[in-house]
Amino acid sequence: MKLARHTFFNLLGLGAPLLVALFSIPVLMAGLGADRFGLLTLVWAVTSYFGLFDLGLGRALTQQLAIVLDRGDDGLVGRLSATALALMAMLGLVAGSAMALVAPWGVDLIRALPDRTEAIAACWVMGLAVPFIVVTAGLRGMLEACHAFEVLNYVRLPTGIWTFAGPWLVLRWVGPDLLAITIALAAGRVVGALAHAWLAWRALPQLRGRLRWGREWLRPLVVSGSWMTVGNVVGPLMGYVDRFVIGATVSAAAVAYYVTPLEVVTKLWIIPGALTSVLFPMFAAQAAREDEQARQLFWRAVGILFAVLLPITSALALFARPLLGWWLGPDLAGHGAPLLQVFAVGILINCLAHVPYTWLQAAGHSRAPALLHCVELPLFVSALWLLTQQWGAKGAAWAWLLRIGIDAVVLFWLCEPVRRARAAARSE
């Protein structure tokens, strides 16, 4: 019941903003034009990617804190949390500075830009928000570790809504100004970070008077987060590189035609995301005390995801053209319907793969999926470049599906040796 209740709150916090997106994206595309809307999707992508430059410390903090709380070691909570958050703040400053420095070079890679100066300024503004985004990941991890999913979604819900409502309001009040939209998005991230901090302070009374730098936590955090870093950087890179390849080889408008159906299906990530964020601290605690119920919980989660997602992805594949035509008009439906069908198949496979990925990281075996992503990256980029040049956005979609399928098969396979090793250790 606790798993179901917490998953429901996560679904509410992650899913409600999609209703706003459903109505705001067509307005944004019409008001900004295909070129500017394509740039807005790239701003969203770059911000999300740089927000992962926490060296895996957000996830590592959740893992370590879940174990500490499960053992009842309240005296360690403050030093662990303060050390992780301080490291993440420093890393956020580095990532934000890097984003600002590479902005002119990155913008110049995009063809058919409507306004180069505006695009660079937008990247600089988001660079200022990156430290707050990185620290928010740690604060959110603290709330997840103590299973405070209800209060976590008090702030996740309005923050998610603002991602789409903010640009829509700026478009209506100011006009098609990408810089003003970016300022609104950055302000929302800053306010969200402050709200997360307040909620974490209330949810964890063990922090009071105990927030101290703890050198003894550096090694556990770095060891836990180092391989998570590789996965957190390389994995999202493969998720965003297709957009930039299309922009470089085709046009910014083609990015919009590709990203829009992709955004439709990837919003289904909220379902495994809602579930696995609850599972992660549970898996971490179970793995630490070698609880035999972990295997049963693992397959139950896979079964739930399959039962929920199969009807949704089947409907998207079968009715891709009328759905996109109703939502965004016949022009985009003609370009996007074949892509949506490919994406619908891939997203079902990828959502199921969230469970083994979460298990490996929570159980302290994050090295395996990280190495897998390192092997996948050059192969995927090569296939992506070749297929995009040959068939445009359709080629990019097929390269994406191929990577998704291989990734899922290997992740499930990797979990079997891990469980066998733990069973052998228990028998000894």
LUMBA-616777 format. One record per residue (C-alpha): residue in one letter; residue number from 0; x, y, z. Coordinates in steps of 0.05 Angstrom, whole numbers, padded with zeros to 5 digits. Layout:
N
(site a, NUM, (X, Y, Z))
...
This chain:
428
(site m, 0, (00000, 00000, 00000))
(site k, 1, (00057, 00048, 00015))
(site l, 2, (00088, 00033, -00053))
(site a, 3, (00021, 00047, -00088))
(site r, 4, (00008, 00110, -00048))
(site h, 5, (00076, 00140, -00060))
(site t, 6, (00074, 00122, -00134))
(site f, 7, (00006, 00156, -00139))
(site f, 8, (00034, 00221, -00110))
(site n, 9, (00092, 00218, -00159))
(site l, 10, (00046, 00206, -00217))
(site l, 11, (00005, 00266, -00196))
(site g, 12, (00066, 00311, -00190))
(site l, 13, (00096, 00287, -00256))
(site g, 14, (00032, 00277, -00296))
(site a, 15, (-00009, 00339, -00281))
(site p, 16, (00040, 00385, -00318))
(site l, 17, (00027, 00344, -00381))
(site l, 18, (-00043, 00371, -00384))
(site v, 19, (-00014, 00440, -00387))
(site a, 20, (00036, 00418, -00440))
(site l, 21, (-00021, 00388, -00481))
(site f, 22, (-00052, 00456, -00491))
(site s, 23, (00010, 00501, -00487))
(site i, 24, (00056, 00466, -00537))
(site p, 25, (00011, 00479, -00598))
(site v, 26, (00004, 00552, -00577))
(site l, 27, (00079, 00558, -00567))
(site m, 28, (00094, 00527, -00634))
(site a, 29, (00046, 00573, -00670))
(site g, 30, (00068, 00635, -00632))
(site l, 31, (00143, 00623, -00635))
(site g, 32, (00147, 00590, -00703))
(site a, 33, (00181, 00524, -00718))
(site d, 34, (00251, 00553, -00714))
(site r, 35, (00244, 00587, -00646))
(site f, 36, (00203, 00530, -00617))
(site g, 37, (00259, 00483, -00640))
(site l, 38, (00308, 00526, -00602))
(site l, 39, (00263, 00525, -00540))
(site t, 40, (00264, 00449, -00541))
(site l, 41, (00340, 00452, -00545))
(site v, 42, (00341, 00499, -00484))
(site w, 43, (00299, 00449, -00446))
(site a, 44, (00346, 00393, -00468))
(site v, 45, (00411, 00429, -00451))
(site t, 46, (00384, 00451, -00383))
(site s, 47, (00363, 00380, -00365))
(site y, 48, (00430, 00352, -00388))
(site f, 49, (00473, 00402, -00350))
(site g, 50, (00429, 00391, -00289))
(site l, 51, (00457, 00321, -00286))
(site f, 52, (00528, 00346, -00274))
(site d, 53, (00525, 00328, -00200))
(site l, 54, (00574, 00271, -00209))
(site g, 55, (00519, 00223, -00187))
(site l, 56, (00517, 00253, -00118))
(site g, 57, (00442, 00264, -00118))
(site r, 58, (00429, 00190, -00129))
(site a, 59, (00486, 00170, -00083))
(site l, 60, (00457, 00214, -00028))
(site t, 61, (00390, 00180, -00035))
(site q, 62, (00423, 00111, -00032))
(site q, 63, (00468, 00127, 00028))
(site l, 64, (00414, 00165, 00066))
(site a, 65, (00363, 00110, 00056))
(site i, 66, (00411, 00060, 00087))
(site v, 67, (00427, 00107, 00145))
(site l, 68, (00354, 00121, 00160))
(site d, 69, (00336, 00046, 00154))
(site r, 70, (00389, 00031, 00207))
(site g, 71, (00365, 00088, 00252))
(site d, 72, (00432, 00125, 00252))
(site d, 73, (00401, 00194, 00260))
(site g, 74, (00467, 00226, 00282))
(site l, 75, (00497, 00214, 00213))
(site v, 76, (00441, 00247, 00173))
(site g, 77, (00464, 00319, 00181))
(site r, 78, (00537, 00308, 00163))
(site l, 79, (00520, 00263, 00103))
(site s, 80, (00469, 00313, 00076))
(site a, 81, (00511, 00375, 00086))
(site t, 82, (00572, 00344, 00053))
(site a, 83, (00533, 00320, -00008))
(site l, 84, (00497, 00387, -00017))
(site a, 85, (00561, 00427, -00011))
(site l, 86, (00595, 00384, -00064))
(site m, 87, (00535, 00390, -00110))
(site a, 88, (00533, 00466, -00103))
(site m, 89, (00606, 00470, -00125))
(site l, 90, (00594, 00423, -00183))
(site g, 91, (00533, 00464, -00203))
(site l, 92, (00575, 00527, -00207))
(site v, 93, (00625, 00491, -00252))
(site a, 94, (00570, 00463, -00297))
(site g, 95, (00535, 00531, -00303))
(site s, 96, (00600, 00565, -00321))
(site a, 97, (00615, 00511, -00373))
(site m, 98, (00546, 00521, -00404))
(site a, 99, (00558, 00595, -00410))
(site l, 100, (00627, 00586, -00441))
(site v, 101, (00606, 00536, -00494))
(site a, 102, (00541, 00572, -00512))
(site p, 103, (00569, 00610, -00573))
(site w, 104, (00601, 00548, -00601))
(site g, 105, (00540, 00505, -00590))
(site v, 106, (00492, 00556, -00620))
(site d, 107, (00535, 00561, -00682))
(site l, 108, (00524, 00487, -00695))
(site i, 109, (00450, 00498, -00708))
(site r, 110, (00429, 00516, -00778))
(site a, 111, (00376, 00568, -00798))
(site l, 112, (00378, 00606, -00732))
(site p, 113, (00326, 00662, -00726))
(site d, 114, (00369, 00703, -00678))
(site r, 115, (00439, 00681, -00657))
(site t, 116, (00447, 00734, -00602))
(site e, 117, (00381, 00716, -00571))
(site a, 118, (00399, 00642, -00570))
(site i, 119, (00466, 00654, -00537))
(site a, 120, (00436, 00700, -00484))
(site a, 121, (00384, 00647, -00468))
(site c, 122, (00439, 00596, -00455))
(site w, 123, (00475, 00646, -00409))
(site v, 124, (00411, 00656, -00368))
(site m, 125, (00401, 00582, -00360))
(site g, 126, (00474, 00575, -00340))
(site l, 127, (00458, 00619, -00280))
(site a, 128, (00403, 00571, -00259))
(site v, 129, (00444, 00507, -00266))
(site p, 130, (00473, 00509, -00194))
(site f, 131, (00402, 00513, -00166))
(site i, 132, (00381, 00456, -00212))
(site v, 133, (00438, 00412, -00188))
(site v, 134, (00426, 00426, -00114))
(site t, 135, (00352, 00412, -00124))
(site a, 136, (00370, 00341, -00146))
(site g, 137, (00404, 00330, -00079))
(site l, 138, (00346, 00360, -00039))
(site r, 139, (00297, 00318, -00077))
(site g, 140, (00340, 00257, -00063))
(site m, 141, (00337, 00271, 00012))
(site l, 142, (00261, 00274, 00009))
(site e, 143, (00258, 00209, -00030))
(site a, 144, (00305, 00174, 00019))
(site c, 145, (00258, 00188, 00077))
(site h, 146, (00197, 00170, 00034))
(site a, 147, (00168, 00240, 00038))
(site f, 148, (00137, 00234, -00031))
(site e, 149, (00073, 00270, -00013))
(site v, 150, (00107, 00335, 00008))
(site l, 151, (00158, 00328, -00049))
(site n, 152, (00102, 00333, -00099))
(site y, 153, (00076, 00396, -00067))
(site v, 154, (00133, 00432, -00102))
(site r, 155, (00144, 00384, -00160))
(site l, 156, (00074, 00398, -00186))
(site p, 157, (00078, 00474, -00193))
(site t, 158, (00150, 00470, -00217))
(site g, 159, (00130, 00421, -00272))
(site i, 160, (00070, 00464, -00292))
(site w, 161, (00114, 00526, -00297))
(site t, 162, (00159, 00491, -00348))
(site f, 163, (00102, 00497, -00398))
(site a, 164, (00058, 00551, -00369))
(site g, 165, (00116, 00600, -00360))
(site p, 166, (00134, 00603, -00434))
(site w, 167, (00060, 00607, -00452))
(site l, 168, (00049, 00667, -00405))
(site v, 169, (00111, 00703, -00431))
(site l, 170, (00088, 00691, -00503))
(site r, 171, (00020, 00721, -00487))
(site w, 172, (00045, 00781, -00446))
(site v, 173, (00112, 00796, -00478))
(site g, 174, (00112, 00763, -00546))
(site p, 175, (00157, 00712, -00581))
(site d, 176, (00218, 00730, -00541))
(site l, 177, (00261, 00669, -00527))
(site l, 178, (00305, 00707, -00477))
(site a, 179, (00245, 00728, -00435))
(site i, 180, (00219, 00657, -00436))
(site t, 181, (00286, 00631, -00412))
(site i, 182, (00288, 00682, -00356))
(site a, 183, (00220, 00658, -00333))
(site l, 184, (00243, 00585, -00335))
(site a, 185, (00306, 00602, -00296))
(site a, 186, (00267, 00640, -00243))
(site g, 187, (00222, 00579, -00234))
(site r, 188, (00282, 00534, -00222))
(site v, 189, (00310, 00581, -00168))
(site v, 190, (00243, 00584, -00132))
(site g, 191, (00237, 00509, -00137))
(site a, 192, (00305, 00498, -00105))
(site l, 193, (00286, 00542, -00046))
(site a, 194, (00221, 00506, -00037))
(site h, 195, (00256, 00438, -00038))
(site a, 196, (00304, 00462, 00016))
(site w, 197, (00248, 00484, 00062))
(site l, 198, (00211, 00418, 00054))
(site a, 199, (00274, 00377, 00067))
(site w, 200, (00287, 00417, 00130))
(site r, 201, (00217, 00401, 00155))
(site a, 202, (00217, 00328, 00134))
(site l, 203, (00284, 00311, 00167))
(site p, 204, (00287, 00338, 00238))
(site q, 205, (00353, 00299, 00245))
(site l, 206, (00385, 00357, 00207))
(site r, 207, (00374, 00408, 00262))
(site g, 208, (00440, 00429, 00292))
(site r, 209, (00478, 00374, 00256))
(site l, 210, (00493, 00404, 00188))
(site r, 211, (00568, 00397, 00186))
(site w, 212, (00620, 00381, 00134))
(site g, 213, (00638, 00307, 00142))
(site r, 214, (00703, 00286, 00110))
(site e, 215, (00687, 00214, 00126))
(site w, 216, (00629, 00216, 00076))
(site l, 217, (00671, 00238, 00017))
(site r, 218, (00694, 00169, -00002))
(site p, 219, (00626, 00134, 00004))
(site l, 220, (00592, 00189, -00036))
(site v, 221, (00645, 00191, -00089))
(site v, 222, (00649, 00115, -00096))
(site s, 223, (00573, 00109, -00100))
(site g, 224, (00567, 00168, -00147))
(site s, 225, (00627, 00159, -00193))
(site w, 226, (00597, 00106, -00237))
(site m, 227, (00529, 00137, -00231))
(site t, 228, (00561, 00199, -00260))
(site v, 229, (00581, 00162, -00322))
(site g, 230, (00511, 00135, -00331))
(site n, 231, (00478, 00202, -00314))
(site v, 232, (00521, 00238, -00365))
(site v, 233, (00526, 00188, -00422))
(site g, 234, (00454, 00163, -00417))
(site p, 235, (00421, 00232, -00425))
(site l, 236, (00472, 00251, -00477))
(site m, 237, (00446, 00194, -00521))
(site g, 238, (00376, 00219, -00506))
(site y, 239, (00392, 00289, -00532))
(site v, 240, (00446, 00281, -00584))
(site d, 241, (00395, 00261, -00637))
(site r, 242, (00364, 00331, -00634))
(site f, 243, (00431, 00364, -00646))
(site v, 244, (00449, 00316, -00703))
(site i, 245, (00383, 00332, -00737))
(site g, 246, (00394, 00406, -00726))
(site a, 247, (00464, 00402, -00755))
(site t, 248, (00447, 00358, -00815))
(site v, 249, (00376, 00380, -00832))
(site s, 250, (00349, 00444, -00798))
(site a, 251, (00320, 00473, -00734))
(site a, 252, (00250, 00463, -00761))
(site a, 253, (00264, 00388, -00771))
(site v, 254, (00283, 00385, -00697))
(site a, 255, (00212, 00409, -00680))
(site y, 256, (00181, 00356, -00726))
(site y, 257, (00224, 00302, -00693))
(site v, 258, (00221, 00325, -00621))
(site t, 259, (00146, 00337, -00616))
(site p, 260, (00125, 00264, -00625))
(site l, 261, (00185, 00243, -00584))
(site e, 262, (00163, 00289, -00528))
(site v, 263, (00094, 00257, -00531))
(site v, 264, (00120, 00187, -00518))
(site t, 265, (00176, 00205, -00470))
(site k, 266, (00125, 00237, -00424))
(site l, 267, (00106, 00165, -00409))
(site w, 268, (00172, 00163, -00370))
(site i, 269, (00132, 00193, -00313))
(site i, 270, (00102, 00124, -00301))
(site p, 271, (00167, 00085, -00290))
(site g, 272, (00197, 00148, -00260))
(site a, 273, (00141, 00152, -00208))
(site l, 274, (00150, 00079, -00191))
(site t, 275, (00226, 00073, -00191))
(site s, 276, (00237, 00135, -00149))
(site v, 277, (00198, 00098, -00095))
(site l, 278, (00234, 00033, -00110))
(site f, 279, (00304, 00062, -00107))
(site p, 280, (00309, 00075, -00032))
(site m, 281, (00272, 00009, -00020))
(site f, 282, (00320, -00029, -00064))
(site a, 283, (00380, 00005, -00030))
(site a, 284, (00356, -00014, 00040))
(site q, 285, (00338, -00085, 00019))
(site a, 286, (00405, -00095, -00016))
(site a, 287, (00443, -00070, 00046))
(site r, 288, (00408, -00120, 00091))
(site e, 289, (00404, -00174, 00037))
(site d, 290, (00328, -00179, 00039))
(site e, 291, (00303, -00237, -00003))
(site q, 292, (00239, -00200, -00020))
(site a, 293, (00277, -00155, -00069))
(site r, 294, (00272, -00205, -00126))
(site q, 295, (00196, -00211, -00117))
(site l, 296, (00189, -00135, -00116))
(site f, 297, (00233, -00129, -00178))
(site w, 298, (00188, -00173, -00222))
(site r, 299, (00124, -00145, -00193))
(site a, 300, (00147, -00076, -00215))
(site v, 301, (00163, -00101, -00285))
(site g, 302, (00094, -00134, -00291))
(site i, 303, (00058, -00071, -00267))
(site l, 304, (00094, -00027, -00317))
(site f, 305, (00079, -00075, -00375))
(site a, 306, (00006, -00080, -00358))
(site v, 307, (-00002, -00004, -00352))
(site l, 308, (00039, 00016, -00413))
(site l, 309, (00021, -00035, -00465))
(site p, 310, (-00049, -00007, -00478))
(site i, 311, (-00023, 00065, -00480))
(site t, 312, (00034, 00052, -00528))
(site s, 313, (-00009, 00008, -00573))
(site a, 314, (-00060, 00065, -00579))
(site l, 315, (-00005, 00115, -00596))
(site a, 316, (00022, 00070, -00650))
(site l, 317, (-00046, 00053, -00681))
(site f, 318, (-00075, 00124, -00679))
(site a, 319, (-00012, 00165, -00689))
(site r, 320, (-00036, 00206, -00748))
(site p, 321, (-00105, 00225, -00722))
(site l, 322, (-00078, 00241, -00653))
(site l, 323, (-00023, 00287, -00680))
(site g, 324, (-00071, 00317, -00730))
(site w, 325, (-00121, 00334, -00676))
(site w, 326, (-00068, 00362, -00631))
(site l, 327, (-00021, 00400, -00677))
(site g, 328, (-00052, 00400, -00746))
(site p, 329, (-00044, 00360, -00811))
(site d, 330, (00025, 00387, -00829))
(site l, 331, (00060, 00361, -00767))
(site a, 332, (00018, 00298, -00768))
(site g, 333, (00045, 00281, -00836))
(site h, 334, (00117, 00289, -00814))
(site g, 335, (00109, 00262, -00743))
(site a, 336, (00061, 00203, -00747))
(site p, 337, (00112, 00152, -00775))
(site l, 338, (00161, 00175, -00721))
(site l, 339, (00110, 00169, -00666))
(site q, 340, (00097, 00096, -00685))
(site v, 341, (00171, 00080, -00679))
(site f, 342, (00176, 00118, -00613))
(site a, 343, (00115, 00083, -00584))
(site v, 344, (00149, 00015, -00592))
(site g, 345, (00214, 00039, -00563))
(site i, 346, (00184, 00074, -00503))
(site l, 347, (00149, 00010, -00480))
(site i, 348, (00216, -00027, -00481))
(site n, 349, (00253, 00030, -00448))
(site c, 350, (00202, 00039, -00391))
(site l, 351, (00210, -00034, -00372))
(site a, 352, (00286, -00025, -00371))
(site h, 353, (00279, 00027, -00317))
(site v, 354, (00269, -00028, -00265))
(site p, 355, (00336, -00065, -00277))
(site y, 356, (00372, 00001, -00283))
(site t, 357, (00345, 00024, -00216))
(site w, 358, (00361, -00043, -00183))
(site l, 359, (00433, -00042, -00207))
(site q, 360, (00445, 00029, -00181))
(site a, 361, (00409, 00019, -00115))
(site a, 362, (00446, -00046, -00101))
(site g, 363, (00513, -00011, -00111))
(site h, 364, (00527, -00041, -00180))
(site s, 365, (00523, 00023, -00221))
(site r, 366, (00588, 00007, -00257))
(site a, 367, (00554, -00044, -00303))
(site p, 368, (00501, 00002, -00334))
(site a, 369, (00552, 00058, -00338))
(site l, 370, (00600, 00015, -00378))
(site l, 371, (00542, -00007, -00422))
(site h, 372, (00526, 00065, -00439))
(site c, 373, (00599, 00080, -00454))
(site v, 374, (00599, 00023, -00505))
(site e, 375, (00533, 00045, -00534))
(site l, 376, (00550, 00118, -00543))
(site p, 377, (00599, 00115, -00602))
(site l, 378, (00558, 00060, -00636))
(site f, 379, (00494, 00100, -00628))
(site v, 380, (00524, 00166, -00652))
(site s, 381, (00554, 00132, -00713))
(site a, 382, (00488, 00098, -00731))
(site l, 383, (00450, 00162, -00717))
(site w, 384, (00494, 00204, -00762))
(site l, 385, (00492, 00154, -00820))
(site l, 386, (00418, 00141, -00816))
(site t, 387, (00400, 00214, -00808))
(site q, 388, (00440, 00234, -00868))
(site q, 389, (00407, 00179, -00908))
(site w, 390, (00335, 00184, -00886))
(site g, 391, (00331, 00248, -00844))
(site a, 392, (00288, 00246, -00781))
(site k, 393, (00261, 00177, -00797))
(site g, 394, (00332, 00149, -00797))
(site a, 395, (00345, 00182, -00729))
(site a, 396, (00282, 00149, -00701))
(site w, 397, (00304, 00080, -00724))
(site a, 398, (00373, 00090, -00694))
(site w, 399, (00340, 00110, -00628))
(site l, 400, (00296, 00047, -00628))
(site l, 401, (00356, 00002, -00642))
(site r, 402, (00394, 00031, -00583))
(site i, 403, (00334, 00026, -00537))
(site g, 404, (00324, -00048, -00553))
(site i, 405, (00397, -00068, -00543))
(site d, 406, (00401, -00028, -00478))
(site a, 407, (00340, -00062, -00447))
(site v, 408, (00362, -00132, -00465))
(site v, 409, (00431, -00122, -00434))
(site l, 410, (00404, -00089, -00371))
(site f, 411, (00358, -00147, -00355))
(site w, 412, (00414, -00195, -00369))
(site l, 413, (00460, -00158, -00322))
(site c, 414, (00412, -00164, -00264))
(site e, 415, (00413, -00240, -00264))
(site p, 416, (00488, -00247, -00247))
(site v, 417, (00480, -00195, -00192))
(site r, 418, (00424, -00233, -00159))
(site r, 419, (00460, -00300, -00167))
(site a, 420, (00522, -00270, -00135))
(site r, 421, (00482, -00244, -00075))
(site a, 422, (00448, -00312, -00068))
(site a, 423, (00515, -00347, -00069))
(site a, 424, (00542, -00299, -00016))
(site r, 425, (00483, -00313, 00029))
(site s, 426, (00491, -00389, 00022))
(site e, 427, (00564, -00384, 00044))
